[in-house]
Amino acid sequence: MDNAPINLSHWHSRLKKARLIKVTGQVSRVIGLTVEVLGVNAPIGEVCEIIVPGGAEPVLAEVVGFRDGSTLLMPLGELRGIYQGCEVIPVGKSFNVKVGEQLLGRVLNGLGEPMDDKGPLNGDSIEYPVNSRPPNPLMRRRITEVLSTGVRAVDALLTCGQGQRMGIFSGSGVGKSTLMGMISRYSSADVNVIGLIGERGREVLDFIETDLGPEGLSRSVVVVATSEQPALVRLKGAFVSCAIAEYFRDQGKDVLLMMDSVTRFAMAQREIGLAIGEPPATKGYTPSVFALLPRLLERPGMSHTGSITAFFTVLVDGDDFNEPVSDAVRGILDGHIILSRDLAAANHYPAVDILNSVSRLMPDITTEEHRALAGRLRSLLAIYRQAEDLINIGAYVQGSNPRIDEAIAAYQSITGFLRQDINEHNQFDQAVKMLKTIID
C-alpha cells in the first residue's frame, strides 16, 4: 500500500473557488437600455445571468452602475423575453475572452464568439481579461524599429515604428477602410487584429472579401460589432480586439491592431452614460467618454516580448477636425494621418493630406538623409499649394520665383509618388529610394 502523503492543495483551491451560497436577485424594471435589479450586490464590471423562462440560454448582462438601492445592468444581448421578476445570478467574475492561435483567419462577434461558417473554435484556449489596464509606462521598451505599411505616402513621409499608435482622421466616404485594407495586406506585422466597431452590416463582408482579401484574412483576426448591436456589445468589441492583440503580443509577435472607428466607440459609451443618468457635457458626450478613451488607446504599445502597433480611425463629424472626440484622440496618440475630401474628389488615393499629417516618432526611427528628403518634399508641396490659385488662373509668370518654378517642375512627380493603387505595394526601402529619386 502506498503511504505517500496526499497533495490537498488542488482541492483546497477548488474549495476556495466553490460557490457554496447562491445569491440571486430579481429584475425590478427595465428603462431604455438598462435593467434595474434588486437583491444583487455585485461590483462594477461583474457579469450576471438573467434567467428567462423558456429561453435556451440566460441573457448575460454587466453591472454598469447603481441607483437608489438598485443595481443597474446593461445586457450583452437582446432584452427580448425579460420581464419583471426574472431571476438574476451573478457569475462572480468580469468578462473574459478566449484566445489562442486558432483565432487566426476567424471572424468573431463583439463578445469574442465565432460568427463565420467555420464552426466552433478548436484547440486549446486560455482566457484573457477584456478590461485589463494599460501596461506600466516604465515597462515599455522604446520604439526604435520601423514598421513597413506598404503604403508609400505613409512609409516615406509619415514613418511609423513598431509599437506606435496612429490615428486616421477623415469624414465619411474618403477611403479609411480602403487604406486600412492596404495596410493590413502589405504591412510587415506578424498578425493583424481588426476591430470593426459600429460598422454598417453591409460593409463588413465587403471589407473582408475586397479590402482585406484571402491573403490578409489568413493572418488576421476580425472582431465585428455592427451598429445595430447593443451599446455594451460595441464597447466590448473594442476591448476584445485589444485583449486578442495582447495575447499575440505576449507570444513574442509584432501585432498590428486596426480599429474602425473610435468615434463609434465613443458614441456607444455616450449611450451607456446617458442611460445610467450621467449628465451630457461637451456636445452631448458624457465625461466618462473622455475618461474611457485613454484606457483604450494606451493599451497598445511595446512590451518585453512583442509589440502592438495600432491604427485607430476617427470618423470626423462634419469634416470638423477639432470636434471633441477628434481633439481628445489626437492628443493621446503618437501621430495622425489626415485624409482629405478634396484629394478624394480629385481621384487622388490614398487621400493622405501630407502637409497636415504627422508621425511624432519619425525623427527617432529614420536616418538623417531620409528626414531631409521628406522635409524637402513637404517644402515643395507647400510652396506649390500656396501659389496654386495663381498657377491655375495663369497669373504666375515663370521665372518670377525660382522656388515656385522648382515646385511646379516637381509637382507631377510628387503626386504620382503619393498616388497608389490598392493592389500596388512597396517595401519601406523601396519607398525611400523612390523618394530620393524624386528629390534628386
Salt bridges, closest charged atoms under 4 A:
GLU36 OE1 - ARG29 NE 3.07
GLU36 OE2 - ARG67 NH1 3.07
GLU62 OE1 - LYS236 NZ 2.76
GLU78 OE1 - ARG80 NH2 3.32
GLU101 OE1 - LYS253 NZ 3.26
ASP116 OD1 - ARG106 NH2 2.75
GLU127 OE1 - LYS93 NZ 3.77
GLU199 OE2 - ARG264 NH1 2.94
GLU203 OE2 - ARG200 NH1 2.71
GLU203 OE2 - ARG202 NH2 3.46
ASP206 OD2 - ARG202 NH1 3.45
GLU246 OE2 - ARG299 NE 2.92
ASP250 OD1 - ARG249 NE 3.74
GLU271 OE2 - ARG234 NH2 3.15
GLU298 OE1 - ARG140 NH2 3.76
GLU298 OE1 - ARG165 NH1 3.49
ASP319 OD2 - ARG341 NE 2.84
ASP327 OD1 - ARG330 NH2 3.16
ASP334 OD1 - ARG165 NH2 2.98
GLU369 OE2 - LYS436 NZ 2.99
GLU406 OE2 - ARG376 NH2 2.37
GLU424 OE2 - ARG152 NH1 2.68
ASP440 OD2 - LYS436 NZ 3.28
